[in-house]
Amino acid sequence: MKYLFASIFLLIGTIVVPAQNEQSPLAEKEIAYKNWKYKDVRNGDELNLRKLAEGKKLVMVVYFAPWCPNWQHDAPIAERLYETYRNNGLQVVGVGEYSAVDSIRTNLSEMKVTFPVVYESQSRDDRQKTSHYEYRKSTGDTRNWGSPWYIFLEPAKLEPNGDILSRKTSVVNGEIIETEVEKMIREKLGLPAKAAAAALGKSAEIEPCSTDSKKNVLDKP
């Protein structure tokens, strides 16, 4: 029996490595963030970010790759924030990257995401060709894939004309720190501060994204 356990241990050791926590704090950055018009993943209709922001107090845009474990960790958090604060003026919108639309749509269903989601790219070969790549690199994100990546827009402060919406705003170059982001959301929505909640516990570290779905060992995004 001891030889069996030893063999199992050696097998696991060959395919699993300690995962990495990709949480990143909110940081205000200078970024020339442009308006976009992308197709909705669910119905194919064109979605205009500037119009989506009308009448809102805060817009959280999250870029993600559906196959990324970091996104799969953050998706329930983003959905909870959306459901909790949508009636108070928060808009959440996702931008799917580096995967076929069908795969993005399936992921949203599995993760029970209900906020609007559009797509910018459909192939991993487009990684260095997307606005997502340019934006996050300009804000100091050194990850390969950058999933998820967040930018927060205050509609009242958006530039009224032209392609550029904002030139300086808050971003998160990684997984959000839930308590920190929720605190900021409540402030921007004019809601009173809430009692500090316990930090979200993790039963296991979240593995960074990989370009090879056949591997269990994932490359740092």
C-alpha positions as CSV (number, residue, x, y, z in Angstrom):
1,M,0.0,0.0,0.0
2,K,2.8,2.4,0.8
3,Y,4.2,2.0,-2.6
4,L,0.8,2.9,-4.1
5,F,0.7,6.2,-2.1
6,A,4.3,6.9,-3.1
7,S,3.4,6.4,-6.8
8,I,0.4,8.7,-6.5
9,F,2.4,11.4,-4.8
10,L,5.1,11.3,-7.5
11,L,2.4,11.4,-10.2
12,I,0.8,14.5,-8.7
13,G,4.1,16.1,-8.3
14,T,4.8,15.9,-12.0
15,I,1.7,17.7,-13.0
16,V,0.9,20.2,-10.3
17,V,2.8,23.3,-9.2
18,P,1.9,25.9,-6.6
19,A,-0.5,28.3,-8.2
20,Q,-0.1,32.1,-7.9
21,N,-2.4,34.7,-6.5
22,E,-3.0,37.4,-9.2
23,Q,-4.8,39.9,-7.0
24,S,-3.9,43.5,-7.7
25,P,-4.9,46.8,-6.0
26,L,-6.9,49.6,-7.4
27,A,-4.6,52.2,-8.9
28,E,-5.3,55.5,-10.6
29,K,-3.6,55.6,-14.0
30,E,-3.3,57.9,-17.0
31,I,-4.9,56.1,-19.8
32,A,-6.5,57.3,-23.0
33,Y,-9.4,55.0,-22.9
34,K,-11.6,55.1,-26.0
35,N,-15.2,54.5,-26.6
36,W,-16.0,51.1,-28.3
37,K,-18.8,49.5,-30.2
38,Y,-18.6,45.7,-29.9
39,K,-21.1,42.9,-30.6
40,D,-23.1,41.4,-27.7
41,V,-22.0,37.8,-27.1
42,R,-25.6,36.7,-26.4
43,N,-27.6,38.3,-29.3
44,G,-25.1,39.8,-31.7
45,D,-26.4,43.3,-31.3
46,E,-23.9,46.2,-31.3
47,L,-23.3,47.7,-27.8
48,N,-22.0,51.2,-27.5
49,L,-20.1,51.9,-24.3
50,R,-20.8,55.6,-24.2
51,K,-24.6,54.9,-24.5
52,L,-24.4,52.1,-22.0
53,A,-22.9,54.5,-19.5
54,E,-25.7,57.1,-19.8
55,G,-27.6,57.5,-16.6
56,K,-25.1,55.5,-14.6
57,K,-22.9,56.7,-11.7
58,L,-20.1,54.1,-12.3
59,V,-19.2,51.6,-15.0
60,M,-16.9,48.7,-14.3
61,V,-15.5,47.2,-17.6
62,V,-13.8,43.8,-17.1
63,Y,-11.8,42.2,-19.9
64,F,-11.4,38.4,-19.6
65,A,-10.5,35.2,-21.3
66,P,-13.2,32.5,-20.6
67,W,-10.6,29.7,-20.2
68,C,-8.6,31.6,-17.6
69,P,-8.9,30.4,-14.0
70,N,-8.3,33.9,-12.7
71,W,-11.4,35.0,-14.5
72,Q,-13.3,32.0,-13.3
73,H,-12.4,33.1,-9.8
74,D,-13.5,36.7,-10.3
75,A,-16.7,36.1,-12.3
76,P,-18.9,35.4,-9.3
77,I,-17.5,38.5,-7.6
78,A,-18.3,40.7,-10.6
79,E,-21.8,39.2,-10.8
80,R,-22.4,39.8,-7.1
81,L,-21.4,43.4,-7.3
82,Y,-23.6,43.9,-10.4
83,E,-26.6,42.3,-8.7
84,T,-26.1,44.2,-5.5
85,Y,-25.5,47.7,-6.9
86,R,-27.1,47.8,-10.4
87,N,-30.2,49.6,-9.0
88,N,-27.9,52.2,-7.3
89,G,-26.2,53.2,-10.5
90,L,-23.5,50.6,-11.2
91,Q,-23.1,49.2,-14.6
92,V,-20.9,46.1,-15.2
93,V,-19.9,45.1,-18.7
94,G,-17.5,42.3,-19.8
95,V,-15.3,42.2,-22.9
96,G,-14.5,38.7,-23.9
97,E,-11.1,38.0,-25.4
98,Y,-9.0,35.3,-27.1
99,S,-11.8,32.7,-27.5
100,A,-14.6,31.8,-29.8
101,V,-17.9,33.5,-29.1
102,D,-19.6,30.1,-28.4
103,S,-17.0,29.4,-25.8
104,I,-17.5,32.8,-24.2
105,R,-21.3,32.3,-24.2
106,T,-20.9,28.8,-22.6
107,N,-18.6,30.2,-19.9
108,L,-21.1,33.0,-19.0
109,S,-23.9,30.4,-18.7
110,E,-21.7,28.1,-16.5
111,M,-20.6,31.0,-14.3
112,K,-24.2,32.4,-14.1
113,V,-23.1,35.8,-15.4
114,T,-26.0,38.0,-16.3
115,F,-24.4,41.4,-16.9
116,P,-23.8,42.5,-20.6
117,V,-20.8,40.9,-22.3
118,V,-19.3,41.8,-25.7
119,Y,-16.3,40.4,-27.5
120,E,-13.3,42.1,-29.0
121,S,-11.2,39.1,-30.2
122,Q,-11.8,35.4,-30.9
123,S,-8.3,33.9,-31.2
124,R,-5.3,33.6,-28.9
125,D,-3.2,34.7,-31.9
126,D,-4.7,38.2,-31.5
127,R,-3.2,38.7,-28.1
128,Q,-0.9,41.6,-29.1
129,K,-3.4,43.1,-31.5
130,T,-6.2,44.1,-29.1
131,S,-6.9,47.4,-27.5
132,H,-7.1,45.3,-24.2
133,Y,-3.4,44.5,-24.7
134,E,-2.4,48.1,-25.4
135,Y,-4.4,49.5,-22.4
136,R,-3.1,47.1,-19.8
137,K,0.5,47.4,-21.0
138,S,0.2,51.2,-20.8
139,T,-0.9,50.8,-17.1
140,G,2.0,48.6,-16.2
141,D,0.4,45.2,-16.4
142,T,3.3,42.8,-17.1
143,R,1.2,39.6,-17.4
144,N,1.1,37.7,-20.7
145,W,-2.7,37.5,-21.1
146,G,-4.0,39.9,-18.5
147,S,-7.2,38.1,-17.6
148,P,-9.0,39.6,-15.9
149,W,-8.3,43.3,-16.3
150,Y,-10.6,46.1,-15.0
151,I,-11.2,49.8,-15.7
152,F,-13.6,52.0,-13.9
153,L,-15.4,54.9,-15.6
154,E,-17.4,57.7,-14.0
155,P,-20.0,58.7,-16.6
156,A,-20.3,62.3,-15.1
157,K,-16.5,62.8,-15.8
158,L,-16.4,61.2,-19.3
159,E,-15.4,63.5,-22.2
160,P,-18.6,64.5,-23.9
161,N,-17.2,64.3,-27.5
162,G,-14.7,62.4,-29.5
163,D,-13.4,58.9,-29.3
164,I,-11.7,59.2,-26.0
165,L,-13.9,58.7,-22.9
166,S,-11.3,59.2,-20.1
167,R,-7.7,60.1,-19.8
168,K,-7.2,59.2,-16.1
169,T,-9.1,56.7,-14.1
170,S,-8.8,53.6,-11.8
171,V,-7.7,50.2,-13.1
172,V,-7.0,46.8,-11.7
173,N,-4.2,44.8,-13.3
174,G,-5.4,41.4,-12.1
175,E,-8.0,39.9,-9.9
176,I,-9.8,42.4,-7.8
177,I,-9.5,42.7,-4.1
178,E,-13.2,42.4,-3.4
179,T,-13.4,44.5,-0.2
180,E,-11.3,47.3,-1.7
181,V,-13.4,47.5,-4.9
182,E,-16.7,47.3,-3.1
183,K,-15.6,50.1,-0.8
184,M,-14.8,52.3,-3.9
185,I,-18.1,51.4,-5.6
186,R,-20.1,52.4,-2.6
187,E,-18.3,55.7,-2.4
188,K,-18.8,56.5,-6.1
189,L,-22.5,55.5,-5.8
190,G,-23.0,57.8,-2.8
191,L,-23.8,54.9,-0.4
192,P,-22.7,54.8,3.2
193,A,-19.6,52.7,4.1
194,K,-20.5,49.2,5.2
195,A,-18.8,47.3,8.0
196,A,-15.6,45.6,6.9
197,A,-16.4,42.2,5.7
198,A,-14.1,39.3,6.1
199,A,-11.7,38.9,3.2
200,L,-12.9,36.3,0.6
201,G,-11.3,33.0,1.6
202,K,-9.6,30.9,-0.9
203,S,-9.5,27.1,-0.5
204,A,-6.7,27.1,-3.1
205,E,-4.5,29.6,-4.8
206,I,-5.8,30.7,-8.3
207,E,-3.7,29.5,-11.2
208,P,-2.5,32.0,-13.8
209,C,-3.7,31.7,-17.4
210,S,-2.1,29.4,-19.9
211,T,-1.9,29.3,-23.7
212,D,-2.0,25.5,-23.6
213,S,-5.2,24.0,-22.4
214,K,-3.7,20.5,-22.4
215,K,-1.3,21.4,-19.6
216,N,-2.0,21.4,-15.9
217,V,1.0,23.6,-15.3
218,L,0.0,27.1,-16.3
219,D,2.1,29.9,-17.5
220,K,2.1,33.3,-15.7
221,P,-0.4,35.6,-17.5
